Amino acid sequence: MALIITDDCISCDICEPECPNEAISAGDDIYVIDPGRCTECVGHYDRPQCRQVCPVDCIPQDPERVESRGALMARYQTLTAA
């Protein structure tokens, strides 16, 4: 699954630099995650780094984007191939 950032986000700027795939960016009111770039850190780390540093725990898995670890690894390989 890709991750999402909920409305509980306080725009603290901590998660964006932690994302190895540059999937997190500032939105209008809160940060947002590009599901086409999010691999939940598969290929980089054991756990999603954004979730590790978030002080308000507002980054759950997106139930609308169910993906296997294999799919996340394939995205990682695509993103890092360039």
C-alpha positions as CSV (number, residue, x, y, z in Angstrom):
1,M,0.0,0.0,0.0
2,A,1.1,3.5,-0.5
3,L,0.9,5.8,2.5
4,I,-1.3,8.9,2.9
5,I,-1.0,11.9,5.2
6,T,-4.2,12.7,7.0
7,D,-5.7,16.1,8.0
8,D,-4.1,15.6,11.4
9,C,-0.8,16.8,9.7
10,I,0.7,19.8,11.4
11,S,3.0,20.6,8.5
12,C,6.0,20.3,10.7
13,D,8.4,19.7,7.7
14,I,10.0,16.6,9.3
15,C,8.7,13.9,6.9
16,E,9.6,15.4,3.5
17,P,13.4,15.2,3.8
18,E,13.2,11.6,5.2
19,C,11.5,10.2,2.1
20,P,14.2,8.4,-0.1
21,N,11.8,8.5,-3.1
22,E,10.9,12.2,-2.9
23,A,7.3,11.1,-2.7
24,I,6.4,13.7,0.0
25,S,5.7,17.4,-0.9
26,A,4.0,20.4,0.6
27,G,0.3,20.6,-0.4
28,D,-2.0,23.5,0.1
29,D,-2.7,22.9,3.8
30,I,-0.8,19.7,4.7
31,Y,1.9,17.5,3.2
32,V,0.9,15.0,0.6
33,I,2.4,11.7,-0.7
34,D,2.6,10.9,-4.4
35,P,1.4,7.2,-4.5
36,G,3.3,6.7,-7.8
37,R,6.6,7.3,-5.9
38,C,5.8,5.8,-2.4
39,T,7.3,2.4,-1.8
40,E,6.8,2.5,2.0
41,C,10.6,2.7,1.9
42,V,10.8,-0.9,0.5
43,G,14.2,-1.3,-1.0
44,H,15.7,1.5,1.2
45,Y,14.7,0.7,4.8
46,D,12.8,-1.9,6.9
47,R,10.1,0.6,7.8
48,P,8.6,3.8,6.3
49,Q,10.9,6.6,7.5
50,C,8.1,9.2,7.4
51,R,6.1,7.2,9.9
52,Q,9.1,6.9,12.1
53,V,9.6,10.6,12.4
54,C,6.0,11.9,12.4
55,P,5.3,13.5,15.8
56,V,1.5,13.2,15.4
57,D,1.2,9.8,13.8
58,C,-0.8,11.0,10.8
59,I,0.6,8.7,8.1
60,P,-1.4,5.5,7.8
61,Q,-1.5,3.1,4.9
62,D,-3.9,4.1,2.1
63,P,-6.8,1.5,2.0
64,E,-7.5,2.7,-1.5
65,R,-4.1,1.5,-2.7
66,V,-3.5,-2.0,-1.6
67,E,-0.2,-3.2,-2.9
68,S,2.0,-6.2,-2.2
69,R,5.6,-6.0,-1.0
70,G,6.5,-7.3,-4.5
71,A,4.7,-4.4,-6.2
72,L,6.4,-1.9,-3.9
73,M,9.8,-3.5,-4.7
74,A,9.0,-3.3,-8.4
75,R,8.2,0.4,-8.0
76,Y,11.5,0.9,-6.1
77,Q,13.4,-0.8,-8.9
78,T,11.8,1.4,-11.5
79,L,12.4,4.6,-9.5
80,T,16.1,3.8,-8.9
81,A,16.8,2.5,-12.4
82,A,17.2,6.0,-13.8
